[in-house]
Amino acid sequence: MVRNILAGLALGAALAAGAETGVTESQILLGQSAVFTGPAADLGTEMRNGALAYFNHVNAQGGVNGRKIVLKSVDDRYEPENAKLATKQLIEDDKVFALFGYVGTPTFNAAAPLIKESRVPLVAAFTGAESLRDPVIRYVFNVRASYFDETEQIVQHLTSMGVDKIAVFYQNDAYGKAGLEGVTRALKKRNMEVAGTATVERNTVDVNKAVAEMAKVKPQAVVMISAYKSCAAFIKQMKKGGMAPSFWNVSFVGSKALAKELGPEGRGVQISQVMPFPWDESIPVVREYTRLLKASSPTSEPNFSSLEGFVSAKVMVEGLKRAGRNLTRESLIRALETMDPYDVGGFKIVYTNQDHRGSRYVDLTIISKDQKFVR
């Protein structure tokens, strides 16, 4: 009788511990919809590489409260409908505990209704769109600064140097329009207007029409809101046409991939960043990232995108730790909302129940010779 009672108690405890969807005695299942093929593939690949470097390290140490983290990634090819289907699969079929590391504004926007309806937390989407920030979505926790933060910094820098003819080249979707709105707001604050605009379609590099539009404007500077291949194509075509404004990108472009696409023509191109400098090992989190990235993926080189994945993974793990052994989605949300602040290692994240922005950190960088970056 005593043995049966003890067995029943043990079974009840095990069931209770693994009662939440995606949580068992031995693992926590996270789901990711991101781009791993096509012209924006480096964005998702590097984000995942950085995250796995930290998740693998945590798992090697025994996991979080005895549970190892498993990341299931689905390729949405940076297309909204694919992201919607992938999210449905992850939540309903794969039954993940939480979502992590989504890439892109249009893809997140397509998945957002499912996330809200299912009440599955999403940590660290690789996008700076306001649609994830204002109003606060209870189930979405951002790690990076917003596009409004980035474009404000870019415009502040340009106008302080007397540049007043600023145009925008943007991807014709929610991402591009979010960046355009950021530039417009920053200029309006200074009683200025966007000098001109030109667009490119998502997942294409057909920039001829955009270059022709910019030729009419003759801007002093162009702020670009697109992915690395289309931005590189635009810059090359502009230079080929004899136009030489200063070129500015927001962080989503994929800095290392952009520098590689541009080659020698990348020198002087400027990019706002929302992560610490990945080569500055005086910063504790960068030092840790460099060491663990080399251990996890020996052929990978440090870059801003994989550092963002690494920092994001640290935030997720900290939330899981604070949520405790009796892990539920609600306990994760409550735990994340106590990060006020959480020091990742020289980079701080702040959440409250009224604000899930995470960070407002923005830095400015420039591509120098040999595809290197300087601040």
C-alpha positions as CSV (number, residue, x, y, z in Angstrom):
1,M,0.0,0.0,0.0
2,V,2.8,2.5,1.0
3,R,4.7,1.6,-2.2
4,N,1.6,2.3,-4.3
5,I,1.0,5.6,-2.6
6,L,4.6,6.7,-3.1
7,A,4.4,5.6,-6.8
8,G,1.3,7.5,-7.2
9,L,2.8,10.6,-5.7
10,A,5.9,10.3,-7.9
11,L,3.7,10.0,-11.0
12,G,1.6,13.0,-9.9
13,A,4.7,15.1,-9.4
14,A,6.1,14.1,-12.8
15,L,2.8,14.9,-14.5
16,A,2.6,18.2,-12.7
17,A,6.2,19.1,-13.7
18,G,5.5,18.4,-17.3
19,A,1.9,19.6,-17.4
20,E,2.6,22.7,-19.5
21,T,2.7,22.3,-23.2
22,G,6.3,21.8,-24.5
23,V,7.8,21.0,-21.1
24,T,8.8,17.6,-19.9
25,E,11.0,16.4,-17.1
26,S,14.0,16.5,-19.4
27,Q,13.4,19.3,-22.0
28,I,11.9,22.7,-22.9
29,L,10.8,22.9,-26.5
30,L,11.1,26.3,-28.2
31,G,9.9,27.2,-31.7
32,Q,11.4,29.5,-34.3
33,S,10.0,30.7,-37.6
34,A,12.8,32.5,-39.6
35,V,14.4,32.8,-43.0
36,F,17.1,30.1,-43.8
37,T,16.9,30.1,-47.6
38,G,16.7,32.8,-50.3
39,P,18.2,36.3,-50.5
40,A,17.8,37.0,-46.8
41,A,19.0,33.6,-45.5
42,D,22.0,35.0,-43.6
43,L,19.7,36.8,-41.2
44,G,18.0,33.7,-39.8
45,T,21.1,31.5,-40.1
46,E,23.2,33.9,-38.0
47,M,20.5,34.6,-35.5
48,R,20.1,30.9,-34.9
49,N,23.9,30.3,-34.8
50,G,24.4,32.7,-32.0
51,A,21.4,31.4,-30.0
52,L,22.6,27.8,-30.3
53,A,26.0,28.8,-29.1
54,Y,24.5,29.8,-25.8
55,F,21.7,27.1,-25.7
56,N,24.3,24.4,-26.3
57,H,26.5,25.7,-23.5
58,V,23.6,25.8,-21.1
59,N,22.6,22.3,-22.1
60,A,26.1,21.0,-21.6
61,Q,25.9,22.4,-18.0
62,G,22.8,20.4,-17.3
63,G,20.1,22.7,-18.8
64,V,17.7,25.0,-17.0
65,N,16.5,23.5,-13.7
66,G,17.5,20.1,-15.1
67,R,15.8,20.5,-18.5
68,K,17.7,20.9,-21.8
69,I,16.5,23.5,-24.3
70,V,15.5,22.2,-27.7
71,L,15.1,24.8,-30.5
72,K,12.9,23.7,-33.5
73,S,13.4,26.0,-36.4
74,V,11.2,26.3,-39.5
75,D,12.2,28.1,-42.7
76,D,9.6,30.7,-43.6
77,R,11.7,32.1,-46.4
78,Y,10.9,35.6,-45.1
79,E,7.4,35.4,-46.5
80,P,4.4,36.3,-44.3
81,E,2.1,33.5,-45.3
82,N,4.8,30.9,-44.7
83,A,5.4,32.5,-41.2
84,K,1.8,32.2,-40.4
85,L,1.7,28.5,-41.4
86,A,5.0,27.8,-39.6
87,T,3.7,29.4,-36.4
88,K,0.5,27.4,-36.6
89,Q,2.6,24.2,-37.0
90,L,4.9,25.1,-34.1
91,I,2.0,25.9,-31.7
92,E,-0.6,23.3,-32.7
93,D,1.4,20.4,-34.1
94,D,4.8,20.6,-32.5
95,K,3.3,22.0,-29.3
96,V,6.2,24.2,-28.4
97,F,6.4,25.9,-24.9
98,A,7.4,29.3,-26.3
99,L,8.5,31.0,-29.5
100,F,11.9,32.5,-30.0
101,G,14.0,34.4,-32.5
102,Y,11.5,35.2,-35.2
103,V,13.1,37.3,-38.1
104,G,11.3,40.2,-39.8
105,T,8.4,42.6,-39.5
106,P,6.0,41.3,-42.2
107,T,6.5,37.7,-41.0
108,F,5.9,38.6,-37.3
109,N,2.8,40.7,-38.3
110,A,1.4,37.6,-40.1
111,A,2.0,35.4,-37.1
112,A,0.9,37.9,-34.4
113,P,-2.9,37.0,-34.3
114,L,-2.0,33.3,-33.7
115,I,0.5,34.3,-30.9
116,K,-2.1,36.5,-29.2
117,E,-4.9,34.0,-29.5
118,S,-2.7,31.1,-28.2
119,R,-1.0,33.2,-25.5
120,V,2.3,31.6,-26.3
121,P,5.2,33.9,-25.3
122,L,7.6,35.1,-28.0
123,V,11.0,36.3,-27.0
124,A,13.5,38.2,-29.1
125,A,12.0,38.8,-32.6
126,F,14.7,40.2,-34.9
127,T,12.7,43.3,-35.9
128,G,12.5,46.9,-34.6
129,A,8.9,47.6,-35.7
130,E,6.6,49.5,-33.4
131,S,3.9,46.8,-34.0
132,L,5.7,44.7,-31.4
133,R,6.2,47.5,-28.9
134,D,3.3,50.0,-28.8
135,P,0.9,49.1,-27.6
136,V,2.5,46.4,-25.4
137,I,1.7,42.9,-26.4
138,R,1.7,40.8,-23.2
139,Y,3.2,37.8,-24.9
140,V,6.0,39.5,-26.9
141,F,9.3,40.5,-25.3
142,N,11.8,42.5,-27.4
143,V,15.5,42.5,-27.0
144,R,16.6,45.0,-29.6
145,A,16.0,48.8,-29.9
146,S,13.3,49.9,-32.3
147,Y,13.6,51.3,-35.8
148,F,12.4,54.6,-34.4
149,D,15.4,54.5,-32.1
150,E,17.8,53.7,-34.9
151,T,16.4,56.2,-37.4
152,E,16.4,58.9,-34.8
153,Q,20.1,58.3,-34.2
154,I,20.9,58.3,-37.9
155,V,19.0,61.5,-38.6
156,Q,20.5,63.2,-35.5
157,H,24.0,62.4,-36.8
158,L,23.3,63.5,-40.4
159,T,21.6,66.8,-39.4
160,S,24.3,67.6,-36.9
161,M,26.7,67.6,-39.9
162,G,24.5,69.9,-41.9
163,V,23.0,67.2,-44.2
164,D,19.4,68.3,-44.9
165,K,18.5,66.4,-48.1
166,I,17.8,62.9,-46.9
167,A,16.0,60.3,-49.0
168,V,14.7,56.8,-48.1
169,F,15.1,53.6,-50.1
170,Y,12.8,51.0,-48.6
171,Q,11.4,47.5,-48.9
172,N,7.8,47.7,-50.0
173,D,6.3,46.0,-47.0
174,A,5.7,46.4,-43.3
175,Y,9.4,46.5,-42.5
176,G,10.3,49.1,-45.0
177,K,7.3,51.3,-44.1
178,A,8.2,51.0,-40.4
179,G,11.7,52.4,-41.2
180,L,10.3,55.1,-43.5
181,E,8.0,56.2,-40.7
182,G,10.9,56.4,-38.3
183,V,12.9,58.6,-40.7
184,T,9.8,60.8,-41.3
185,R,9.2,61.2,-37.6
186,A,12.8,62.1,-36.9
187,L,12.9,64.7,-39.7
188,K,9.5,66.2,-38.7
189,K,10.9,66.7,-35.2
190,R,13.5,69.0,-36.8
191,N,10.9,70.7,-39.1
192,M,12.2,68.8,-42.1
193,E,10.8,66.3,-44.7
194,V,12.0,63.3,-46.5
195,A,13.6,64.5,-49.8
196,G,12.3,61.5,-51.8
197,T,11.6,57.8,-51.7
198,A,12.2,54.7,-53.8
199,T,11.2,51.1,-53.2
200,V,12.2,47.5,-53.8
201,E,10.0,44.4,-53.4
202,R,10.8,41.9,-50.7
203,N,13.1,39.0,-51.7
204,T,14.1,40.7,-55.0
205,V,17.1,42.8,-56.2
206,D,15.3,44.7,-59.0
207,V,16.5,48.2,-58.1
208,N,16.6,49.9,-61.5
209,K,13.4,51.9,-61.0
210,A,14.5,52.9,-57.5
211,V,17.9,54.1,-58.8
212,A,16.1,56.1,-61.5
213,E,13.9,57.7,-58.8
214,M,16.8,58.7,-56.7
215,A,18.6,60.2,-59.7
216,K,15.8,62.8,-59.8
217,V,16.1,63.6,-56.1
218,K,19.9,63.9,-55.9
219,P,20.0,63.3,-52.2
220,Q,23.0,64.0,-49.9
221,A,22.2,60.9,-47.9
222,V,20.0,57.8,-48.4
223,V,18.7,55.8,-45.4
224,M,18.0,52.2,-46.6
225,I,15.4,50.0,-45.0
226,S,15.8,46.6,-46.7
227,A,17.8,43.4,-46.5
228,Y,21.5,43.0,-47.5
229,K,21.2,41.8,-51.1
230,S,18.8,44.5,-52.3
231,C,20.7,47.2,-50.4
232,A,23.9,46.1,-52.0
233,A,22.4,46.0,-55.4
234,F,21.0,49.6,-54.9
235,I,24.4,51.0,-53.7
236,K,26.3,49.4,-56.6
237,Q,23.8,50.7,-59.1
238,M,23.8,54.2,-57.6
239,K,27.6,54.3,-57.8
240,K,27.6,53.0,-61.3
241,G,25.3,55.8,-62.2
242,G,27.7,58.4,-60.8
243,M,25.7,59.1,-57.7
244,A,27.5,59.2,-54.4
245,P,25.3,60.2,-51.4
246,S,26.2,58.8,-48.1
247,F,24.5,55.4,-47.6
248,W,22.9,54.5,-44.3
249,N,21.3,51.2,-43.2
250,V,19.4,50.1,-40.1
251,S,20.7,47.0,-38.2
252,F,18.2,44.5,-39.8
253,V,20.1,44.7,-43.1
254,G,22.6,42.1,-41.9
255,S,25.9,44.0,-41.5
256,K,28.4,41.3,-42.3
257,A,26.4,39.9,-45.2
258,L,26.0,43.5,-46.6
259,A,29.8,44.0,-46.4
260,K,30.4,40.7,-48.1
261,E,27.9,41.5,-50.9
262,L,29.5,44.9,-51.5
263,G,33.1,43.9,-51.4
264,P,35.4,46.9,-52.1
265,E,32.3,49.1,-52.8
266,G,31.2,48.8,-49.2
267,R,33.8,51.1,-47.8
268,G,32.1,54.1,-46.2
269,V,28.7,52.6,-46.0
270,Q,27.2,53.2,-42.6
271,I,25.0,51.1,-40.4
272,S,23.2,51.7,-37.1
273,Q,23.5,48.8,-34.6
274,V,21.4,47.6,-31.7
275,M,24.0,45.3,-30.2
276,P,27.5,45.8,-28.7
277,F,30.5,45.8,-31.0
278,P,31.1,42.0,-31.7
279,W,34.9,42.4,-31.8
280,D,35.3,44.4,-28.5
281,E,36.2,41.7,-26.0
282,S,36.5,44.3,-23.2
283,I,32.7,43.9,-23.1
284,P,31.9,40.8,-20.9
285,V,29.0,39.4,-23.1
286,V,31.2,39.8,-26.3
287,R,34.0,37.9,-24.6
288,E,31.6,35.1,-23.6
289,Y,30.0,35.1,-27.1
290,T,33.3,34.9,-28.9
291,R,34.4,31.9,-26.8
292,L,31.1,30.0,-27.0
293,L,30.6,30.7,-30.7
294,K,34.0,29.2,-31.5
295,A,33.1,26.1,-29.5
296,S,29.7,25.7,-31.0
297,S,30.5,26.6,-34.6
298,P,34.2,26.7,-35.3
299,T,33.9,28.1,-38.8
300,S,31.6,31.0,-37.9
301,E,33.0,34.5,-37.6
302,P,31.6,37.0,-35.1
303,N,29.0,39.4,-36.4
304,F,26.2,41.6,-35.2
305,S,23.4,39.1,-36.1
306,S,24.8,36.1,-34.3
307,L,25.6,38.3,-31.3
308,E,22.0,39.3,-31.2
309,G,21.0,35.6,-31.3
310,F,23.4,35.0,-28.4
311,V,22.2,37.9,-26.3
312,S,18.6,36.9,-27.0
313,A,19.3,33.3,-25.9
314,K,20.7,34.6,-22.6
315,V,17.6,36.6,-22.0
316,M,15.4,33.6,-22.7
317,V,17.5,31.4,-20.4
318,E,17.4,34.0,-17.6
319,G,13.6,34.1,-17.9
320,L,13.3,30.3,-17.7
321,K,15.6,30.2,-14.7
322,R,13.6,32.9,-12.9
323,A,10.3,31.1,-13.7
324,G,11.5,28.2,-11.6
325,R,11.1,24.4,-11.7
326,N,7.3,24.5,-12.0
327,L,7.6,26.1,-15.4
328,T,4.5,27.5,-17.1
329,R,4.0,30.1,-19.8
330,E,2.5,32.4,-17.2
331,S,5.4,32.0,-14.8
332,L,7.8,32.8,-17.7
333,I,5.9,36.0,-18.5
334,R,5.9,37.0,-14.9
335,A,9.6,36.2,-14.6
336,L,10.6,38.2,-17.7
337,E,8.6,41.2,-16.4
338,T,10.9,41.3,-13.3
339,M,14.0,42.0,-15.4
340,D,14.4,45.6,-14.3
341,P,17.2,45.5,-15.2
342,Y,19.0,42.3,-16.3
343,D,22.7,42.8,-17.1
344,V,23.6,40.4,-19.9
345,G,27.2,41.3,-19.5
346,G,27.7,45.0,-20.2
347,F,24.4,45.2,-22.0
348,K,21.2,45.8,-20.1
349,I,17.7,44.5,-20.7
350,V,14.7,46.2,-18.9
351,Y,11.2,44.8,-18.8
352,T,8.2,45.7,-16.7
353,N,4.5,44.7,-17.0
354,Q,4.0,48.1,-18.8
355,D,7.0,48.0,-21.2
356,H,8.5,45.0,-23.1
357,R,10.9,47.0,-25.2
358,G,14.0,45.5,-23.6
359,S,16.6,47.9,-24.9
360,R,17.0,51.3,-26.6
361,Y,20.8,50.9,-27.2
362,V,21.9,52.2,-30.6
363,D,25.4,52.6,-32.0
364,L,26.7,53.8,-35.3
365,T,29.3,51.9,-37.4
366,I,30.9,52.2,-40.8
367,I,32.4,49.6,-43.1
368,S,36.1,50.2,-43.6
369,K,38.5,48.4,-45.9
370,D,38.6,44.6,-46.2
371,Q,35.0,44.3,-45.0
372,K,35.9,45.4,-41.5
373,F,33.8,47.6,-39.2
374,V,34.7,50.6,-37.1
375,R,32.6,52.6,-34.7
